[in-house]
Amino acid sequence: MALTIVVNSSAPNPVSISKGVDALEAEGGESNILSIALRNLDFASVEYHDYLQLGLNSVTITMEPQAWTNCGYQIRALSIVKS
């Protein structure tokens, strides 16, 4: 399954993140979890980024199936949390 996540699509410079999800059900805990941080304010890190803006933010997630011969992946829950 391919996930496309767009943050603040109406902003002048929207952020688009594409991820492929291929872990099957019951294949292990971490393999089944996809986590994306929208803000990392550690200035010393190469992963520093801030996709959020002041005010109301929007996140749009589009899920597209991929043609795999053994596709057993399902989305059972989706959560957005403040970290």
PyMOL Python script that loads the backbone (N, CA, C, O; Angstrom):
from pymol import cmd

cmd.read_pdbstr("""\
ATOM      1  N   MET A   1       0.847  -1.153   0.000  1.00  0.00           N
ATOM      2  CA  MET A   1       0.000   0.000   0.000  1.00  0.00           C
ATOM      3  C   MET A   1       0.903   1.229   0.000  1.00  0.00           C
ATOM      4  O   MET A   1       1.925   1.257   0.685  1.00  0.00           O
ATOM      5  N   ALA A   2       0.531   2.209  -0.748  1.00  0.00           N
ATOM      6  CA  ALA A   2       1.281   3.453  -0.801  1.00  0.00           C
ATOM      7  C   ALA A   2       0.491   4.539  -0.094  1.00  0.00           C
ATOM      8  O   ALA A   2      -0.692   4.740  -0.371  1.00  0.00           O
ATOM      9  N   LEU A   3       1.153   5.238   0.822  1.00  0.00           N
ATOM     10  CA  LEU A   3       0.535   6.354   1.528  1.00  0.00           C
ATOM     11  C   LEU A   3       1.162   7.648   1.055  1.00  0.00           C
ATOM     12  O   LEU A   3       2.385   7.760   0.977  1.00  0.00           O
ATOM     13  N   THR A   4       0.333   8.621   0.739  1.00  0.00           N
ATOM     14  CA  THR A   4       0.807   9.956   0.419  1.00  0.00           C
ATOM     15  C   THR A   4       0.210  10.896   1.456  1.00  0.00           C
ATOM     16  O   THR A   4      -1.009  11.000   1.589  1.00  0.00           O
ATOM     17  N   ILE A   5       1.080  11.574   2.186  1.00  0.00           N
ATOM     18  CA  ILE A   5       0.654  12.478   3.248  1.00  0.00           C
ATOM     19  C   ILE A   5       1.016  13.894   2.822  1.00  0.00           C
ATOM     20  O   ILE A   5       2.180  14.194   2.559  1.00  0.00           O
ATOM     21  N   VAL A   6       0.010  14.765   2.755  1.00  0.00           N
ATOM     22  CA  VAL A   6       0.232  16.160   2.378  1.00  0.00           C
ATOM     23  C   VAL A   6      -0.130  17.022   3.580  1.00  0.00           C
ATOM     24  O   VAL A   6      -1.236  16.935   4.112  1.00  0.00           O
ATOM     25  N   VAL A   7       0.816  17.852   3.998  1.00  0.00           N
ATOM     26  CA  VAL A   7       0.621  18.738   5.144  1.00  0.00           C
ATOM     27  C   VAL A   7       0.419  20.153   4.626  1.00  0.00           C
ATOM     28  O   VAL A   7       1.245  20.676   3.878  1.00  0.00           O
ATOM     29  N   ASN A   8      -0.682  20.764   5.028  1.00  0.00           N
ATOM     30  CA  ASN A   8      -1.016  22.145   4.664  1.00  0.00           C
ATOM     31  C   ASN A   8      -1.037  22.339   3.150  1.00  0.00           C
ATOM     32  O   ASN A   8      -0.245  23.103   2.598  1.00  0.00           O
ATOM     33  N   SER A   9      -1.946  21.641   2.494  1.00  0.00           N
ATOM     34  CA  SER A   9      -2.018  21.679   1.020  1.00  0.00           C
ATOM     35  C   SER A   9      -2.353  23.063   0.475  1.00  0.00           C
ATOM     36  O   SER A   9      -2.018  23.361  -0.671  1.00  0.00           O
ATOM     37  N   SER A  10      -3.003  23.915   1.264  1.00  0.00           N
ATOM     38  CA  SER A  10      -3.343  25.250   0.781  1.00  0.00           C
ATOM     39  C   SER A  10      -2.237  26.275   1.051  1.00  0.00           C
ATOM     40  O   SER A  10      -2.367  27.435   0.659  1.00  0.00           O
ATOM     41  N   ALA A  11      -1.169  25.869   1.703  1.00  0.00           N
ATOM     42  CA  ALA A  11      -0.055  26.778   1.992  1.00  0.00           C
ATOM     43  C   ALA A  11       0.768  27.007   0.713  1.00  0.00           C
ATOM     44  O   ALA A  11       0.668  26.227  -0.234  1.00  0.00           O
ATOM     45  N   PRO A  12       1.573  28.062   0.687  1.00  0.00           N
ATOM     46  CA  PRO A  12       2.404  28.319  -0.492  1.00  0.00           C
ATOM     47  C   PRO A  12       3.370  27.182  -0.816  1.00  0.00           C
ATOM     48  O   PRO A  12       3.627  26.903  -1.988  1.00  0.00           O
ATOM     49  N   ASN A  13       3.902  26.529   0.203  1.00  0.00           N
ATOM     50  CA  ASN A  13       4.835  25.410   0.005  1.00  0.00           C
ATOM     51  C   ASN A  13       4.362  24.189   0.791  1.00  0.00           C
ATOM     52  O   ASN A  13       4.895  23.907   1.865  1.00  0.00           O
ATOM     53  N   PRO A  14       3.368  23.458   0.273  1.00  0.00           N
ATOM     54  CA  PRO A  14       2.901  22.283   1.019  1.00  0.00           C
ATOM     55  C   PRO A  14       3.962  21.188   1.052  1.00  0.00           C
ATOM     56  O   PRO A  14       4.797  21.091   0.153  1.00  0.00           O
ATOM     57  N   VAL A  15       3.920  20.372   2.092  1.00  0.00           N
ATOM     58  CA  VAL A  15       4.859  19.265   2.258  1.00  0.00           C
ATOM     59  C   VAL A  15       4.154  17.983   1.835  1.00  0.00           C
ATOM     60  O   VAL A  15       3.038  17.711   2.278  1.00  0.00           O
ATOM     61  N   SER A  16       4.801  17.193   0.980  1.00  0.00           N
ATOM     62  CA  SER A  16       4.245  15.918   0.544  1.00  0.00           C
ATOM     63  C   SER A  16       5.231  14.810   0.910  1.00  0.00           C
ATOM     64  O   SER A  16       6.409  14.867   0.557  1.00  0.00           O
ATOM     65  N   ILE A  17       4.726  13.797   1.628  1.00  0.00           N
ATOM     66  CA  ILE A  17       5.543  12.674   2.069  1.00  0.00           C
ATOM     67  C   ILE A  17       4.928  11.410   1.489  1.00  0.00           C
ATOM     68  O   ILE A  17       3.725  11.188   1.630  1.00  0.00           O
ATOM     69  N   SER A  18       5.729  10.585   0.843  1.00  0.00           N
ATOM     70  CA  SER A  18       5.248   9.317   0.304  1.00  0.00           C
ATOM     71  C   SER A  18       5.937   8.170   1.020  1.00  0.00           C
ATOM     72  O   SER A  18       7.157   8.168   1.180  1.00  0.00           O
ATOM     73  N   LYS A  19       5.148   7.196   1.451  1.00  0.00           N
ATOM     74  CA  LYS A  19       5.677   6.034   2.153  1.00  0.00           C
ATOM     75  C   LYS A  19       5.031   4.782   1.592  1.00  0.00           C
ATOM     76  O   LYS A  19       3.836   4.760   1.298  1.00  0.00           O
ATOM     77  N   GLY A  20       5.832   3.748   1.448  1.00  0.00           N
ATOM     78  CA  GLY A  20       5.313   2.446   1.082  1.00  0.00           C
ATOM     79  C   GLY A  20       5.158   1.608   2.328  1.00  0.00           C
ATOM     80  O   GLY A  20       6.066   1.553   3.157  1.00  0.00           O
ATOM     81  N   VAL A  21       4.028   0.960   2.471  1.00  0.00           N
ATOM     82  CA  VAL A  21       3.756   0.132   3.640  1.00  0.00           C
ATOM     83  C   VAL A  21       3.612  -1.301   3.144  1.00  0.00           C
ATOM     84  O   VAL A  21       2.738  -1.606   2.333  1.00  0.00           O
ATOM     85  N   ASP A  22       4.489  -2.180   3.645  1.00  0.00           N
ATOM     86  CA  ASP A  22       4.472  -3.545   3.119  1.00  0.00           C
ATOM     87  C   ASP A  22       4.545  -4.620   4.198  1.00  0.00           C
ATOM     88  O   ASP A  22       4.732  -5.794   3.879  1.00  0.00           O
ATOM     89  N   ALA A  23       4.403  -4.248   5.458  1.00  0.00           N
ATOM     90  CA  ALA A  23       4.458  -5.237   6.534  1.00  0.00           C
ATOM     91  C   ALA A  23       3.103  -5.922   6.666  1.00  0.00           C
ATOM     92  O   ALA A  23       2.079  -5.255   6.814  1.00  0.00           O
ATOM     93  N   LEU A  24       3.095  -7.229   6.615  1.00  0.00           N
ATOM     94  CA  LEU A  24       1.855  -7.983   6.727  1.00  0.00           C
ATOM     95  C   LEU A  24       1.393  -8.065   8.168  1.00  0.00           C
ATOM     96  O   LEU A  24       2.171  -7.825   9.092  1.00  0.00           O
ATOM     97  N   GLU A  25       0.141  -8.401   8.358  1.00  0.00           N
ATOM     98  CA  GLU A  25      -0.427  -8.576   9.685  1.00  0.00           C
ATOM     99  C   GLU A  25       0.328  -9.664  10.431  1.00  0.00           C
ATOM    100  O   GLU A  25       0.675 -10.694   9.852  1.00  0.00           O
ATOM    101  N   ALA A  26       0.582  -9.438  11.713  1.00  0.00           N
ATOM    102  CA  ALA A  26       1.248 -10.387  12.614  1.00  0.00           C
ATOM    103  C   ALA A  26       2.701 -10.649  12.239  1.00  0.00           C
ATOM    104  O   ALA A  26       3.226 -11.724  12.529  1.00  0.00           O
ATOM    105  N   GLU A  27       3.351  -9.696  11.607  1.00  0.00           N
ATOM    106  CA  GLU A  27       4.754  -9.853  11.237  1.00  0.00           C
ATOM    107  C   GLU A  27       5.686  -9.208  12.251  1.00  0.00           C
ATOM    108  O   GLU A  27       6.886  -9.106  11.997  1.00  0.00           O
ATOM    109  N   GLY A  28       5.176  -8.780  13.372  1.00  0.00           N
ATOM    110  CA  GLY A  28       6.015  -8.148  14.393  1.00  0.00           C
ATOM    111  C   GLY A  28       5.544  -6.745  14.662  1.00  0.00           C
ATOM    112  O   GLY A  28       4.970  -6.094  13.788  1.00  0.00           O
ATOM    113  N   GLY A  29       5.782  -6.275  15.868  1.00  0.00           N
ATOM    114  CA  GLY A  29       5.260  -4.984  16.304  1.00  0.00           C
ATOM    115  C   GLY A  29       5.740  -3.793  15.510  1.00  0.00           C
ATOM    116  O   GLY A  29       4.914  -3.047  14.984  1.00  0.00           O
ATOM    117  N   GLU A  30       7.038  -3.581  15.402  1.00  0.00           N
ATOM    118  CA  GLU A  30       7.551  -2.387  14.730  1.00  0.00           C
ATOM    119  C   GLU A  30       7.351  -2.432  13.228  1.00  0.00           C
ATOM    120  O   GLU A  30       7.240  -1.383  12.594  1.00  0.00           O
ATOM    121  N   SER A  31       7.302  -3.604  12.651  1.00  0.00           N
ATOM    122  CA  SER A  31       7.112  -3.691  11.202  1.00  0.00           C
ATOM    123  C   SER A  31       5.730  -3.224  10.785  1.00  0.00           C
ATOM    124  O   SER A  31       5.528  -2.831   9.636  1.00  0.00           O
ATOM    125  N   ASN A  32       4.787  -3.263  11.695  1.00  0.00           N
ATOM    126  CA  ASN A  32       3.418  -2.891  11.370  1.00  0.00           C
ATOM    127  C   ASN A  32       3.086  -1.445  11.711  1.00  0.00           C
ATOM    128  O   ASN A  32       1.945  -1.022  11.527  1.00  0.00           O
ATOM    129  N   ILE A  33       4.056  -0.673  12.205  1.00  0.00           N
ATOM    130  CA  ILE A  33       3.797   0.694  12.633  1.00  0.00           C
ATOM    131  C   ILE A  33       4.567   1.671  11.747  1.00  0.00           C
ATOM    132  O   ILE A  33       5.773   1.523  11.549  1.00  0.00           O
ATOM    133  N   LEU A  34       3.871   2.655  11.226  1.00  0.00           N
ATOM    134  CA  LEU A  34       4.494   3.727  10.457  1.00  0.00           C
ATOM    135  C   LEU A  34       4.296   5.013  11.248  1.00  0.00           C
ATOM    136  O   LEU A  34       3.163   5.408  11.521  1.00  0.00           O
ATOM    137  N   SER A  35       5.377   5.658  11.612  1.00  0.00           N
ATOM    138  CA  SER A  35       5.320   6.870  12.414  1.00  0.00           C
ATOM    139  C   SER A  35       6.034   7.992  11.665  1.00  0.00           C
ATOM    140  O   SER A  35       7.166   7.826  11.211  1.00  0.00           O
ATOM    141  N   ILE A  36       5.367   9.123  11.542  1.00  0.00           N
ATOM    142  CA  ILE A  36       5.946  10.278  10.848  1.00  0.00           C
ATOM    143  C   ILE A  36       5.840  11.487  11.766  1.00  0.00           C
ATOM    144  O   ILE A  36       4.745  11.860  12.186  1.00  0.00           O
ATOM    145  N   ALA A  37       6.970  12.093  12.074  1.00  0.00           N
ATOM    146  CA  ALA A  37       6.998  13.294  12.919  1.00  0.00           C
ATOM    147  C   ALA A  37       6.808  14.519  12.039  1.00  0.00           C
ATOM    148  O   ALA A  37       7.525  14.693  11.053  1.00  0.00           O
ATOM    149  N   LEU A  38       5.854  15.364  12.384  1.00  0.00           N
ATOM    150  CA  LEU A  38       5.615  16.584  11.624  1.00  0.00           C
ATOM    151  C   LEU A  38       6.459  17.750  12.127  1.00  0.00           C
ATOM    152  O   LEU A  38       6.556  18.793  11.481  1.00  0.00           O
ATOM    153  N   ARG A  39       7.063  17.551  13.287  1.00  0.00           N
ATOM    154  CA  ARG A  39       7.927  18.606  13.840  1.00  0.00           C
ATOM    155  C   ARG A  39       9.068  17.959  14.609  1.00  0.00           C
ATOM    156  O   ARG A  39       8.837  17.121  15.480  1.00  0.00           O
ATOM    157  N   ASN A  40      10.301  18.344  14.290  1.00  0.00           N
ATOM    158  CA  ASN A  40      11.489  17.930  15.035  1.00  0.00           C
ATOM    159  C   ASN A  40      12.352  19.171  15.198  1.00  0.00           C
ATOM    160  O   ASN A  40      13.014  19.602  14.254  1.00  0.00           O
ATOM    161  N   LEU A  41      12.345  19.737  16.381  1.00  0.00           N
ATOM    162  CA  LEU A  41      13.039  21.006  16.623  1.00  0.00           C
ATOM    163  C   LEU A  41      14.418  20.838  17.239  1.00  0.00           C
ATOM    164  O   LEU A  41      14.923  21.761  17.878  1.00  0.00           O
ATOM    165  N   ASP A  42      15.029  19.685  17.058  1.00  0.00           N
ATOM    166  CA  ASP A  42      16.407  19.465  17.506  1.00  0.00           C
ATOM    167  C   ASP A  42      17.336  20.072  16.450  1.00  0.00           C
ATOM    168  O   ASP A  42      17.623  19.446  15.430  1.00  0.00           O
ATOM    169  N   PHE A  43      17.800  21.297  16.709  1.00  0.00           N
ATOM    170  CA  PHE A  43      18.592  22.034  15.715  1.00  0.00           C
ATOM    171  C   PHE A  43      19.892  21.329  15.338  1.00  0.00           C
ATOM    172  O   PHE A  43      20.411  21.554  14.246  1.00  0.00           O
ATOM    173  N   ALA A  44      20.423  20.490  16.208  1.00  0.00           N
ATOM    174  CA  ALA A  44      21.678  19.785  15.934  1.00  0.00           C
ATOM    175  C   ALA A  44      21.471  18.544  15.066  1.00  0.00           C
ATOM    176  O   ALA A  44      22.446  17.959  14.593  1.00  0.00           O
ATOM    177  N   SER A  45      20.249  18.140  14.852  1.00  0.00           N
ATOM    178  CA  SER A  45      19.952  16.917  14.110  1.00  0.00           C
ATOM    179  C   SER A  45      19.837  17.190  12.612  1.00  0.00           C
ATOM    180  O   SER A  45      19.383  18.258  12.200  1.00  0.00           O
ATOM    181  N   VAL A  46      20.251  16.222  11.809  1.00  0.00           N
ATOM    182  CA  VAL A  46      20.047  16.327  10.357  1.00  0.00           C
ATOM    183  C   VAL A  46      18.576  16.120  10.015  1.00  0.00           C
ATOM    184  O   VAL A  46      18.147  16.409   8.898  1.00  0.00           O
ATOM    185  N   GLU A  47      17.805  15.618  10.977  1.00  0.00           N
ATOM    186  CA  GLU A  47      16.372  15.396  10.791  1.00  0.00           C
ATOM    187  C   GLU A  47      15.536  16.612  11.228  1.00  0.00           C
ATOM    188  O   GLU A  47      14.316  16.504  11.352  1.00  0.00           O
ATOM    189  N   TYR A  48      16.183  17.768  11.464  1.00  0.00           N
ATOM    190  CA  TYR A  48      15.449  18.965  11.872  1.00  0.00           C
ATOM    191  C   TYR A  48      14.462  19.354  10.779  1.00  0.00           C
ATOM    192  O   TYR A  48      14.837  19.474   9.612  1.00  0.00           O
ATOM    193  N   HIS A  49      13.207  19.551  11.154  1.00  0.00           N
ATOM    194  CA  HIS A  49      12.186  20.033  10.222  1.00  0.00           C
ATOM    195  C   HIS A  49      10.978  20.503  11.019  1.00  0.00           C
ATOM    196  O   HIS A  49      10.779  20.105  12.166  1.00  0.00           O
ATOM    197  N   ASP A  50      10.201  21.330  10.411  1.00  0.00           N
ATOM    198  CA  ASP A  50       8.955  21.804  11.003  1.00  0.00           C
ATOM    199  C   ASP A  50       7.941  21.971   9.883  1.00  0.00           C
ATOM    200  O   ASP A  50       7.935  22.983   9.182  1.00  0.00           O
ATOM    201  N   TYR A  51       7.088  20.974   9.720  1.00  0.00           N
ATOM    202  CA  TYR A  51       6.082  20.992   8.658  1.00  0.00           C
ATOM    203  C   TYR A  51       4.827  21.749   9.078  1.00  0.00           C
ATOM    204  O   TYR A  51       3.948  21.997   8.253  1.00  0.00           O
ATOM    205  N   LEU A  52       4.736  22.119  10.358  1.00  0.00           N
ATOM    206  CA  LEU A  52       3.543  22.773  10.868  1.00  0.00           C
ATOM    207  C   LEU A  52       3.695  24.284  10.822  1.00  0.00           C
ATOM    208  O   LEU A  52       4.805  24.813  10.889  1.00  0.00           O
ATOM    209  N   GLN A  53       2.570  24.969  10.707  1.00  0.00           N
ATOM    210  CA  GLN A  53       2.576  26.422  10.681  1.00  0.00           C
ATOM    211  C   GLN A  53       1.709  26.946  11.811  1.00  0.00           C
ATOM    212  O   GLN A  53       0.917  26.202  12.390  1.00  0.00           O
ATOM    213  N   LEU A  54       1.856  28.218  12.122  1.00  0.00           N
ATOM    214  CA  LEU A  54       1.062  28.838  13.170  1.00  0.00           C
ATOM    215  C   LEU A  54      -0.395  28.849  12.735  1.00  0.00           C
ATOM    216  O   LEU A  54      -0.702  29.235  11.607  1.00  0.00           O
ATOM    217  N   GLY A  55      -1.281  28.436  13.605  1.00  0.00           N
ATOM    218  CA  GLY A  55      -2.704  28.417  13.280  1.00  0.00           C
ATOM    219  C   GLY A  55      -3.187  27.015  12.955  1.00  0.00           C
ATOM    220  O   GLY A  55      -2.641  26.027  13.445  1.00  0.00           O
ATOM    221  N   LEU A  56      -4.199  26.940  12.136  1.00  0.00           N
ATOM    222  CA  LEU A  56      -4.825  25.669  11.784  1.00  0.00           C
ATOM    223  C   LEU A  56      -4.013  24.950  10.711  1.00  0.00           C
ATOM    224  O   LEU A  56      -3.718  25.523   9.662  1.00  0.00           O
ATOM    225  N   ASN A  57      -3.654  23.702  10.973  1.00  0.00           N
ATOM    226  CA  ASN A  57      -2.911  22.883  10.024  1.00  0.00           C
ATOM    227  C   ASN A  57      -3.827  21.805   9.471  1.00  0.00           C
ATOM    228  O   ASN A  57      -4.781  21.397  10.134  1.00  0.00           O
ATOM    229  N   SER A  58      -3.543  21.344   8.268  1.00  0.00           N
ATOM    230  CA  SER A  58      -4.314  20.252   7.682  1.00  0.00           C
ATOM    231  C   SER A  58      -3.369  19.133   7.268  1.00  0.00           C
ATOM    232  O   SER A  58      -2.253  19.378   6.809  1.00  0.00           O
ATOM    233  N   VAL A  59      -3.835  17.905   7.439  1.00  0.00           N
ATOM    234  CA  VAL A  59      -3.086  16.727   7.024  1.00  0.00           C
ATOM    235  C   VAL A  59      -4.035  15.870   6.201  1.00  0.00           C
ATOM    236  O   VAL A  59      -5.094  15.466   6.683  1.00  0.00           O
ATOM    237  N   THR A  60      -3.654  15.593   4.956  1.00  0.00           N
ATOM    238  CA  THR A  60      -4.458  14.758   4.070  1.00  0.00           C
ATOM    239  C   THR A  60      -3.669  13.496   3.773  1.00  0.00           C
ATOM    240  O   THR A  60      -2.525  13.564   3.324  1.00  0.00           O
ATOM    241  N   ILE A  61      -4.279  12.339   4.024  1.00  0.00           N
ATOM    242  CA  ILE A  61      -3.625  11.054   3.789  1.00  0.00           C
ATOM    243  C   ILE A  61      -4.383  10.313   2.701  1.00  0.00           C
ATOM    244  O   ILE A  61      -5.582  10.064   2.828  1.00  0.00           O
ATOM    245  N   THR A  62      -3.682   9.964   1.634  1.00  0.00           N
ATOM    246  CA  THR A  62      -4.266   9.203   0.541  1.00  0.00           C
ATOM    247  C   THR A  62      -3.636   7.824   0.538  1.00  0.00           C
ATOM    248  O   THR A  62      -2.412   7.693   0.553  1.00  0.00           O
ATOM    249  N   MET A  63      -4.480   6.788   0.517  1.00  0.00           N
ATOM    250  CA  MET A  63      -4.007   5.407   0.501  1.00  0.00           C
ATOM    251  C   MET A  63      -4.306   4.802  -0.864  1.00  0.00           C
ATOM    252  O   MET A  63      -5.434   4.872  -1.351  1.00  0.00           O
ATOM    253  N   GLU A  64      -3.289   4.208  -1.475  1.00  0.00           N
ATOM    254  CA  GLU A  64      -3.451   3.587  -2.784  1.00  0.00           C
ATOM    255  C   GLU A  64      -2.947   2.148  -2.729  1.00  0.00           C
ATOM    256  O   GLU A  64      -1.844   1.902  -2.241  1.00  0.00           O
ATOM    257  N   PRO A  65      -3.726   1.209  -3.216  1.00  0.00           N
ATOM    258  CA  PRO A  65      -3.248  -0.183  -3.237  1.00  0.00           C
ATOM    259  C   PRO A  65      -2.156  -0.365  -4.283  1.00  0.00           C
ATOM    260  O   PRO A  65      -2.107   0.354  -5.280  1.00  0.00           O
ATOM    261  N   GLN A  66      -1.291  -1.327  -4.044  1.00  0.00           N
ATOM    262  CA  GLN A  66      -0.263  -1.684  -5.010  1.00  0.00           C
ATOM    263  C   GLN A  66      -0.490  -3.121  -5.439  1.00  0.00           C
ATOM    264  O   GLN A  66      -1.048  -3.914  -4.681  1.00  0.00           O
ATOM    265  N   ALA A  67      -0.076  -3.458  -6.615  1.00  0.00           N
ATOM    266  CA  ALA A  67      -0.322  -4.797  -7.163  1.00  0.00           C
ATOM    267  C   ALA A  67       0.733  -5.778  -6.671  1.00  0.00           C
ATOM    268  O   ALA A  67       1.732  -6.021  -7.348  1.00  0.00           O
ATOM    269  N   TRP A  68       0.503  -6.339  -5.489  1.00  0.00           N
ATOM    270  CA  TRP A  68       1.376  -7.377  -4.960  1.00  0.00           C
ATOM    271  C   TRP A  68       0.646  -8.706  -5.061  1.00  0.00           C
ATOM    272  O   TRP A  68      -0.581  -8.757  -4.975  1.00  0.00           O
ATOM    273  N   THR A  69       1.387  -9.757  -5.241  1.00  0.00           N
ATOM    274  CA  THR A  69       0.748 -11.060  -5.343  1.00  0.00           C
ATOM    275  C   THR A  69       0.263 -11.562  -3.993  1.00  0.00           C
ATOM    276  O   THR A  69      -0.734 -12.281  -3.928  1.00  0.00           O
ATOM    277  N   ASN A  70       0.950 -11.196  -2.909  1.00  0.00           N
ATOM    278  CA  ASN A  70       0.566 -11.649  -1.579  1.00  0.00           C
ATOM    279  C   ASN A  70       0.325 -10.424  -0.703  1.00  0.00           C
ATOM    280  O   ASN A  70       1.144 -10.094   0.155  1.00  0.00           O
ATOM    281  N   CYS A  71      -0.791  -9.760  -0.921  1.00  0.00           N
ATOM    282  CA  CYS A  71      -1.085  -8.527  -0.191  1.00  0.00           C
ATOM    283  C   CYS A  71      -2.039  -8.840   0.948  1.00  0.00           C
ATOM    284  O   CYS A  71      -3.214  -9.122   0.712  1.00  0.00           O
ATOM    285  N   GLY A  72      -1.551  -8.795   2.179  1.00  0.00           N
ATOM    286  CA  GLY A  72      -2.384  -9.057   3.330  1.00  0.00           C
ATOM    287  C   GLY A  72      -2.430  -7.883   4.284  1.00  0.00           C
ATOM    288  O   GLY A  72      -2.812  -8.048   5.443  1.00  0.00           O
ATOM    289  N   TYR A  73      -2.048  -6.696   3.824  1.00  0.00           N
ATOM    290  CA  TYR A  73      -1.970  -5.537   4.708  1.00  0.00           C
ATOM    291  C   TYR A  73      -3.328  -4.857   4.808  1.00  0.00           C
ATOM    292  O   TYR A  73      -4.029  -4.707   3.808  1.00  0.00           O
ATOM    293  N   GLN A  74      -3.692  -4.452   6.002  1.00  0.00           N
ATOM    294  CA  GLN A  74      -4.926  -3.714   6.234  1.00  0.00           C
ATOM    295  C   GLN A  74      -4.634  -2.572   7.183  1.00  0.00           C
ATOM    296  O   GLN A  74      -3.786  -2.691   8.068  1.00  0.00           O
ATOM    297  N   ILE A  75      -5.342  -1.460   7.000  1.00  0.00           N
ATOM    298  CA  ILE A  75      -5.251  -0.360   7.950  1.00  0.00           C
ATOM    299  C   ILE A  75      -6.343  -0.594   8.985  1.00  0.00           C
ATOM    300  O   ILE A  75      -7.528  -0.611   8.654  1.00  0.00           O
ATOM    301  N   ARG A  76      -5.943  -0.773  10.222  1.00  0.00           N
ATOM    302  CA  ARG A  76      -6.912  -1.005  11.289  1.00  0.00           C
ATOM    303  C   ARG A  76      -7.110   0.215  12.159  1.00  0.00           C
ATOM    304  O   ARG A  76      -8.154   0.368  12.793  1.00  0.00           O
ATOM    305  N   ALA A  77      -6.115   1.084  12.195  1.00  0.00           N
ATOM    306  CA  ALA A  77      -6.245   2.281  13.021  1.00  0.00           C
ATOM    307  C   ALA A  77      -5.339   3.364  12.467  1.00  0.00           C
ATOM    308  O   ALA A  77      -4.288   3.086  11.891  1.00  0.00           O
ATOM    309  N   LEU A  78      -5.764   4.588  12.650  1.00  0.00           N
ATOM    310  CA  LEU A  78      -4.982   5.748  12.251  1.00  0.00           C
ATOM    311  C   LEU A  78      -5.077   6.742  13.390  1.00  0.00           C
ATOM    312  O   LEU A  78      -6.169   7.051  13.867  1.00  0.00           O
ATOM    313  N   SER A  79      -3.929   7.242  13.826  1.00  0.00           N
ATOM    314  CA  SER A  79      -3.905   8.119  14.981  1.00  0.00           C
ATOM    315  C   SER A  79      -2.964   9.296  14.723  1.00  0.00           C
ATOM    316  O   SER A  79      -1.879   9.127  14.166  1.00  0.00           O
ATOM    317  N   ILE A  80      -3.386  10.463  15.127  1.00  0.00           N
ATOM    318  CA  ILE A  80      -2.528  11.642  15.083  1.00  0.00           C
ATOM    319  C   ILE A  80      -2.449  12.159  16.505  1.00  0.00           C
ATOM    320  O   ILE A  80      -3.467  12.520  17.097  1.00  0.00           O
ATOM    321  N   VAL A  81      -1.238  12.197  17.060  1.00  0.00           N
ATOM    322  CA  VAL A  81      -1.053  12.578  18.455  1.00  0.00           C
ATOM    323  C   VAL A  81      -0.032  13.693  18.575  1.00  0.00           C
ATOM    324  O   VAL A  81       0.851  13.835  17.730  1.00  0.00           O
ATOM    325  N   LYS A  82      -0.157  14.468  19.611  1.00  0.00           N
ATOM    326  CA  LYS A  82       0.823  15.496  19.923  1.00  0.00           C
ATOM    327  C   LYS A  82       1.956  14.836  20.689  1.00  0.00           C
ATOM    328  O   LYS A  82       1.725  14.126  21.668  1.00  0.00           O
ATOM    329  N   SER A  83       3.183  15.072  20.239  1.00  0.00           N
ATOM    330  CA  SER A  83       4.321  14.460  20.940  1.00  0.00           C
ATOM    331  C   SER A  83       5.133  15.503  21.668  1.00  0.00           C
ATOM    332  O   SER A  83       6.128  15.172  22.313  1.00  0.00           O
TER     333      SER A  83
END
""", "prot")
cmd.dss("prot")
cmd.show_as("cartoon", "prot")
cmd.util.cbc("prot")
cmd.orient("prot")
